Amino acid sequence: MLTSSDSNFDSPSVSTTGEQQKPMNATLCEDSGLETRKGVSCRQRQSVDERANIIQSNMSPRGNSSAICRLPTEILSQIFMFCLPRDQHLSPKPGLAPLLLTTISRQWREIAIGFPKLWCMLQLQVDRADWQQRALCYNTWLKRSRGCPLSLRIVCRGDLSELRNMLQPYIVKISSLTLEFSHFDKPFMVDDFHALKELTILTSGFDFTRAIDKSLSKLPVNLHRLDMTRVLFNHKQLVPDSAWDRLTDVKIKIYELDEFLRLLRLCPNLSSLSICDIMNPIKIETPGPVTHASLQNLHMYGSVLGDDDVGVGLFNAITLPNLRLLDFRQKGPWPHGEFKAFVMRSKCPLESLIFGMEMSLTDQQQEECTSLLPSLKRVAGKTYSRDSINRVFKSAYRQFFS
């Protein structure tokens, strides 16, 4: 039975010569997964490939004399990090790192087990058939993370009480958490996760509304980032004391644009807000614009604007005196008149204006934006001059009547 963090659940018999060993049958971990680490640049990725190839060549008996066996522990530890799978969620299977690294040799096993960063990301789920084995595996994995901040993904289905009990010693170290509600209607409360800084909500079923409503009714005091771009949530049920006022970065999907204004009121400390897939972009009617003094970055994707030049009153409804970046990827015409009024009212130090999808600016509109915004450093997206528009129409005319 597995009793300590140095148990050999992931290592059958390891040699001191570096000879590759046959991985043990670790079915207790086969259905688990890990949240990926931060992405790396193309140049870093090329370096990763080269180091991974070195590792792979050393895994054969013929590679025992490789110079990699003589590398310092610090170098091997960093190479081990690059050997973690690249897919979105790492899977703790015997044939993949970090478990695979513990089966190569005694030296590698000691280094891998003694390097906490290899064990600080994990996916957990409850399966009544083998929960005791899973709990043993999860507990051993998390013990190896030691003092490192944890990034966990929990698949919410079944009875989660035992899972919460198992996680209790590690709650103070969980800094990033993803909750996936899969055909599950019970909440997973996180208000006592005081170290939590990032929370992501996912759904893969249809009976999750009640669970999410309750789970978000109380947020932990140190949470700053919330990602709900893959779930449609009724934000009108939120109350001011739900701790949303502490959030600084929110990514969210909303049903109506009125909820956008409510979010601004609920989250006075927001510095970045991303809104996608507005399902019902009705015209906003408000007695006066809502002022938000902290928002610096605003990203809006999907259907926000209507078919006319005024849109739905979005820019008429807000005043953002500290806005520095506006990323506006929408269908429909650019609401230029409304935007100019917004800029003059807000007096914001806007530096970047990004637009896309079917939206475009004429050269004249871009010149007016530059004139209104001395701080503007970048305009990204399609811009059209009168000549280019004429060329498009002439080309379309020839194709239609030829």
C-alpha positions as CSV (number, residue, x, y, z in Angstrom):
1,M,0.0,0.0,0.0
2,L,1.1,3.5,-0.8
3,T,2.0,5.3,2.5
4,S,4.3,8.2,1.7
5,S,5.3,10.7,-1.0
6,D,8.3,8.5,-1.9
7,S,6.2,5.5,-2.6
8,N,6.9,3.6,-5.8
9,F,3.4,3.8,-7.3
10,D,5.0,5.3,-10.5
11,S,8.2,3.2,-10.4
12,P,8.4,-0.6,-10.5
13,S,12.1,-1.3,-10.3
14,V,14.6,1.3,-11.3
15,S,18.3,0.5,-12.2
16,T,21.3,2.5,-11.4
17,T,22.7,2.1,-14.9
18,G,20.0,4.2,-16.7
19,E,18.6,1.1,-18.5
20,Q,15.0,1.7,-19.5
21,Q,12.5,-0.1,-17.3
22,K,9.0,-1.3,-18.2
23,P,6.4,1.1,-16.7
24,M,4.2,-0.5,-14.1
25,N,0.4,-0.8,-14.5
26,A,-0.7,2.5,-13.0
27,T,-4.3,2.4,-14.0
28,L,-5.3,4.5,-11.0
29,C,-3.9,7.5,-12.8
30,E,-4.8,6.7,-16.4
31,D,-8.0,8.8,-16.3
32,S,-6.4,11.8,-14.6
33,G,-5.0,14.9,-16.3
34,L,-2.9,18.0,-15.7
35,E,-3.4,21.6,-16.5
36,T,-0.8,22.7,-18.9
37,R,2.0,25.1,-17.9
38,K,2.4,28.4,-19.5
39,G,3.1,28.4,-23.3
40,V,6.5,29.2,-24.6
41,S,7.6,31.1,-27.7
42,C,8.5,29.5,-31.0
43,R,12.2,29.9,-30.2
44,Q,11.7,28.3,-26.8
45,R,9.7,25.5,-28.4
46,Q,12.6,24.7,-30.8
47,S,14.8,24.4,-27.8
48,V,12.3,22.2,-26.1
49,D,12.3,19.8,-29.1
50,E,16.0,19.5,-29.1
51,R,16.2,18.8,-25.4
52,A,13.3,16.3,-25.6
53,N,15.2,14.5,-28.4
54,I,18.2,14.2,-26.2
55,I,16.0,12.7,-23.4
56,Q,14.4,10.2,-25.8
57,S,17.8,9.1,-27.1
58,N,19.0,8.5,-23.6
59,M,16.0,6.3,-22.8
60,S,17.5,3.3,-24.8
61,P,20.1,1.0,-23.3
62,R,22.5,2.2,-26.0
63,G,22.3,5.7,-24.6
64,N,23.8,4.8,-21.2
65,S,27.1,6.5,-22.1
66,S,25.5,9.7,-23.1
67,A,26.9,12.9,-21.6
68,I,23.4,13.7,-20.3
69,C,24.0,11.3,-17.5
70,R,26.7,13.6,-16.2
71,L,24.7,16.8,-16.3
72,P,24.2,18.6,-12.9
73,T,20.9,18.1,-11.1
74,E,19.8,21.7,-11.7
75,I,20.2,21.2,-15.5
76,L,18.4,17.9,-15.6
77,S,15.5,19.4,-13.5
78,Q,15.0,22.2,-16.1
79,I,15.1,19.6,-19.0
80,F,12.5,17.6,-17.1
81,M,10.2,20.6,-17.2
82,F,10.5,20.7,-20.9
83,C,9.6,17.0,-21.2
84,L,6.1,17.6,-19.8
85,P,3.4,16.9,-22.4
86,R,2.3,20.0,-24.4
87,D,-1.4,19.2,-24.8
88,Q,-3.9,21.3,-22.9
89,H,-4.1,19.0,-19.9
90,L,-1.2,16.9,-18.8
91,S,-2.1,13.3,-18.1
92,P,-0.4,11.4,-15.2
93,K,0.0,8.2,-17.2
94,P,3.0,5.9,-16.8
95,G,4.2,6.5,-20.3
96,L,4.3,10.3,-20.0
97,A,6.3,12.8,-17.9
98,P,6.6,13.2,-15.0
99,L,5.8,9.6,-14.2
100,L,7.9,8.3,-17.0
101,L,10.9,10.2,-15.7
102,T,10.8,8.2,-12.5
103,T,11.2,4.9,-14.3
104,I,14.4,5.6,-16.3
105,S,17.0,5.3,-13.6
106,R,17.4,5.7,-9.8
107,Q,19.2,9.0,-10.4
108,W,16.3,10.4,-12.6
109,R,13.7,9.1,-10.1
110,E,15.4,10.9,-7.2
111,I,15.7,14.1,-9.3
112,A,12.1,14.0,-10.5
113,I,10.6,13.2,-7.1
114,G,12.7,15.9,-5.5
115,F,11.7,18.6,-8.0
116,P,8.4,20.1,-6.8
117,K,7.5,22.1,-10.0
118,L,6.9,18.8,-11.8
119,W,4.1,17.9,-9.5
120,C,2.2,21.2,-9.0
121,M,-0.4,20.7,-11.7
122,L,-3.1,18.0,-11.6
123,Q,-6.6,17.2,-12.7
124,L,-8.8,15.4,-10.2
125,Q,-12.2,13.7,-10.5
126,V,-14.3,11.3,-8.5
127,D,-15.1,7.8,-9.6
128,R,-16.8,5.7,-7.0
129,A,-15.4,2.5,-8.5
130,D,-11.8,3.3,-7.6
131,W,-11.9,6.4,-5.5
132,Q,-9.5,5.0,-2.8
133,Q,-6.8,4.3,-5.4
134,R,-7.4,7.7,-7.0
135,A,-7.2,9.5,-3.6
136,L,-3.9,7.7,-2.8
137,C,-2.5,8.7,-6.2
138,Y,-3.6,12.3,-5.9
139,N,-2.4,12.7,-2.4
140,T,1.1,11.3,-3.2
141,W,1.3,13.6,-6.3
142,L,0.4,16.7,-4.3
143,K,2.8,15.9,-1.5
144,R,5.6,16.0,-4.0
145,S,4.7,19.6,-4.9
146,R,5.7,20.6,-1.4
147,G,5.5,24.4,-1.1
148,C,4.9,25.2,-4.7
149,P,1.6,27.0,-5.7
150,L,-0.8,24.5,-7.1
151,S,-2.8,24.7,-10.3
152,L,-5.7,22.2,-10.3
153,R,-8.5,21.2,-12.5
154,I,-11.5,19.5,-10.9
155,V,-14.1,17.6,-12.9
156,C,-17.3,18.2,-10.9
157,R,-19.5,15.1,-10.9
158,G,-20.5,12.6,-8.3
159,D,-20.1,13.2,-4.6
160,L,-17.3,15.7,-4.1
161,S,-17.2,15.6,-0.3
162,E,-14.4,13.0,-0.2
163,L,-12.4,15.0,-2.8
164,R,-12.8,18.2,-0.7
165,N,-11.6,16.3,2.4
166,M,-8.6,15.0,0.5
167,L,-7.7,18.5,-0.7
168,Q,-8.1,20.2,2.7
169,P,-4.3,20.1,3.6
170,Y,-3.5,21.7,0.2
171,I,-6.2,24.5,0.0
172,V,-3.7,27.0,1.3
173,K,-1.5,26.3,-1.8
174,I,-4.1,26.3,-4.6
175,S,-3.5,29.5,-6.6
176,S,-5.2,28.5,-9.9
177,L,-8.3,26.4,-10.1
178,T,-10.5,25.2,-13.0
179,L,-13.9,23.8,-12.3
180,E,-15.5,21.7,-15.0
181,F,-19.2,21.0,-14.4
182,S,-20.2,17.9,-16.2
183,H,-23.8,16.9,-15.7
184,F,-23.6,18.1,-12.1
185,D,-26.0,20.3,-10.2
186,K,-24.3,20.7,-6.9
187,P,-21.9,23.6,-6.1
188,F,-18.2,23.5,-5.4
189,M,-17.7,26.3,-2.9
190,V,-14.3,28.0,-3.0
191,D,-14.8,30.9,-0.5
192,D,-12.3,29.2,1.8
193,F,-9.6,28.9,-0.9
194,H,-7.7,32.0,0.4
195,A,-4.7,31.5,-1.8
196,L,-6.7,31.3,-5.0
197,K,-5.9,34.0,-7.5
198,E,-7.3,32.5,-10.8
199,L,-10.6,30.7,-11.3
200,T,-11.9,29.2,-14.5
201,I,-15.4,27.8,-15.0
202,L,-16.1,25.2,-17.7
203,T,-19.2,23.2,-18.6
204,S,-19.8,20.1,-20.6
205,G,-23.4,19.3,-19.6
206,F,-26.8,21.0,-19.5
207,D,-27.7,20.8,-15.8
208,F,-25.0,23.1,-14.4
209,T,-26.8,26.4,-13.8
210,R,-27.7,25.8,-10.2
211,A,-24.2,24.5,-9.4
212,I,-22.5,27.5,-10.9
213,D,-24.9,30.0,-9.4
214,K,-24.1,28.7,-5.9
215,S,-20.4,28.2,-6.5
216,L,-20.0,31.9,-7.5
217,S,-22.2,33.3,-4.8
218,K,-19.1,33.7,-2.6
219,L,-15.6,34.2,-4.0
220,P,-12.4,33.9,-2.0
221,V,-10.9,37.2,-0.8
222,N,-7.7,37.1,-2.8
223,L,-9.2,36.0,-6.2
224,H,-8.3,38.5,-8.9
225,R,-8.9,36.7,-12.2
226,L,-12.1,35.0,-13.4
227,D,-12.6,33.2,-16.7
228,M,-16.1,32.3,-17.7
229,T,-15.9,32.5,-21.5
230,R,-17.2,28.9,-21.9
231,V,-20.3,29.2,-19.8
232,L,-23.4,31.4,-20.1
233,F,-24.3,32.6,-16.6
234,N,-27.1,34.7,-15.3
235,H,-25.1,37.6,-13.9
236,K,-28.3,39.4,-12.8
237,Q,-28.5,37.1,-9.8
238,L,-25.1,38.3,-8.4
239,V,-25.3,40.4,-5.3
240,P,-22.8,43.1,-4.2
241,D,-21.4,41.1,-1.3
242,S,-20.3,38.2,-3.5
243,A,-16.7,39.5,-3.5
244,W,-16.7,40.4,-7.2
245,D,-15.6,43.9,-6.2
246,R,-12.1,42.5,-5.7
247,L,-11.7,41.1,-9.2
248,T,-9.2,42.9,-11.5
249,D,-9.4,40.7,-14.6
250,V,-12.6,39.1,-15.9
251,K,-13.2,37.1,-19.1
252,I,-16.9,36.3,-19.5
253,K,-19.8,35.5,-21.8
254,I,-23.0,37.5,-21.3
255,Y,-26.5,37.3,-22.5
256,E,-27.5,40.9,-22.8
257,L,-25.5,44.1,-23.0
258,D,-27.2,45.4,-19.9
259,E,-25.2,42.8,-18.0
260,F,-22.1,44.5,-19.2
261,L,-23.1,47.6,-17.3
262,R,-24.0,45.6,-14.2
263,L,-20.5,44.0,-14.3
264,L,-18.9,47.4,-14.3
265,R,-20.9,48.3,-11.2
266,L,-20.1,45.0,-9.5
267,C,-16.4,45.2,-10.2
268,P,-15.1,48.7,-9.5
269,N,-11.5,47.5,-9.4
270,L,-11.4,45.9,-12.9
271,S,-8.4,46.7,-14.9
272,S,-9.1,44.2,-17.8
273,L,-12.4,43.0,-19.1
274,S,-13.1,40.6,-22.0
275,I,-16.6,39.9,-23.2
276,C,-17.5,37.4,-25.9
277,D,-20.6,36.1,-27.6
278,I,-23.2,38.5,-26.5
279,M,-26.3,36.4,-27.2
280,N,-28.9,39.2,-27.2
281,P,-27.4,42.6,-28.2
282,I,-30.4,44.7,-27.5
283,K,-30.2,48.5,-27.5
284,I,-29.0,49.8,-24.2
285,E,-31.2,52.3,-22.5
286,T,-29.7,54.0,-19.5
287,P,-30.4,57.4,-17.9
288,G,-26.7,58.2,-18.1
289,P,-23.3,56.7,-18.9
290,V,-21.7,54.4,-16.3
291,T,-18.3,55.6,-15.3
292,H,-15.6,53.1,-14.5
293,A,-12.3,54.7,-13.4
294,S,-10.1,51.6,-13.2
295,L,-10.7,49.8,-16.5
296,Q,-7.6,50.0,-18.7
297,N,-8.2,47.1,-21.2
298,L,-11.5,46.3,-22.9
299,H,-11.9,43.4,-25.3
300,M,-15.2,42.7,-27.0
301,Y,-15.9,39.8,-29.3
302,G,-19.0,38.7,-31.1
303,S,-22.3,40.4,-31.8
304,V,-22.5,43.7,-30.0
305,L,-23.5,46.2,-32.7
306,G,-26.8,46.6,-34.6
307,D,-27.2,47.3,-38.3
308,D,-27.3,51.1,-38.1
309,D,-24.6,53.7,-37.5
310,V,-25.5,54.2,-33.9
311,G,-25.2,50.5,-33.0
312,V,-26.9,49.6,-29.7
313,G,-25.7,52.6,-27.7
314,L,-22.7,50.8,-26.2
315,F,-20.3,53.7,-26.3
316,N,-23.1,56.1,-25.2
317,A,-23.6,54.0,-22.1
318,I,-20.0,54.0,-20.7
319,T,-17.3,56.5,-19.6
320,L,-13.8,55.0,-19.2
321,P,-11.3,57.8,-18.2
322,N,-8.4,55.3,-17.8
323,L,-8.9,53.2,-20.9
324,R,-5.6,52.4,-22.7
325,L,-6.5,49.5,-25.0
326,L,-9.8,48.8,-26.9
327,D,-10.0,45.5,-28.8
328,F,-13.3,45.6,-30.7
329,R,-13.9,42.6,-33.0
330,Q,-17.5,42.8,-34.1
331,K,-19.8,42.3,-37.0
332,G,-21.5,45.4,-38.4
333,P,-20.4,48.9,-39.2
334,W,-18.0,50.8,-37.0
335,P,-20.0,53.3,-34.8
336,H,-17.8,56.2,-35.5
337,G,-20.0,59.0,-34.3
338,E,-20.8,57.2,-31.0
339,F,-17.1,56.4,-30.5
340,K,-16.0,60.0,-31.0
341,A,-18.5,61.2,-28.4
342,F,-17.2,58.5,-26.0
343,V,-13.6,59.6,-26.5
344,M,-14.4,63.3,-25.9
345,R,-16.4,62.4,-22.8
346,S,-13.9,60.0,-21.3
347,K,-10.8,61.9,-22.1
348,C,-9.0,58.6,-21.9
349,P,-5.3,58.0,-22.7
350,L,-6.1,55.3,-25.4
351,E,-2.9,53.9,-26.9
352,S,-4.2,50.9,-28.9
353,L,-7.3,50.5,-31.0
354,I,-7.8,47.1,-32.5
355,F,-10.8,46.0,-34.6
356,G,-11.6,43.0,-36.7
357,M,-14.1,40.5,-38.1
358,E,-16.4,42.4,-40.5
359,M,-15.6,45.8,-39.0
360,S,-13.3,48.4,-40.7
361,L,-12.3,52.1,-40.7
362,T,-11.9,54.4,-43.6
363,D,-8.8,56.5,-43.9
364,Q,-10.8,59.5,-42.8
365,Q,-12.2,57.8,-39.7
366,Q,-8.7,56.7,-38.7
367,E,-7.4,60.3,-39.2
368,E,-10.2,61.6,-36.9
369,C,-9.3,59.0,-34.3
370,T,-5.7,60.0,-34.4
371,S,-6.6,63.7,-34.1
372,L,-8.9,63.0,-31.1
373,L,-6.4,60.7,-29.4
374,P,-2.9,62.2,-29.2
375,S,-1.9,59.2,-27.1
376,L,-2.8,56.7,-29.8
377,K,0.2,54.6,-30.8
378,R,-1.4,51.7,-32.7
379,V,-4.4,51.1,-34.9
380,A,-4.7,47.5,-36.0
381,G,-7.3,46.1,-38.4
382,K,-8.6,46.8,-41.8
383,T,-8.7,50.4,-43.1
384,Y,-10.3,51.5,-46.4
385,S,-9.6,54.6,-48.5
386,R,-12.2,55.9,-50.9
387,D,-10.1,54.6,-53.9
388,S,-9.9,51.1,-52.4
389,I,-13.7,51.1,-51.8
390,N,-14.2,52.1,-55.5
391,R,-11.9,49.3,-56.6
392,V,-13.9,46.7,-54.6
393,F,-17.2,47.9,-56.1
394,K,-15.8,47.9,-59.7
395,S,-14.4,44.4,-59.2
396,A,-17.7,43.2,-57.9
397,Y,-19.6,44.9,-60.8
398,R,-17.4,43.2,-63.4
399,Q,-17.8,39.8,-61.8
400,F,-21.6,40.2,-61.6
401,F,-22.2,41.4,-65.1
402,S,-19.5,39.5,-67.0
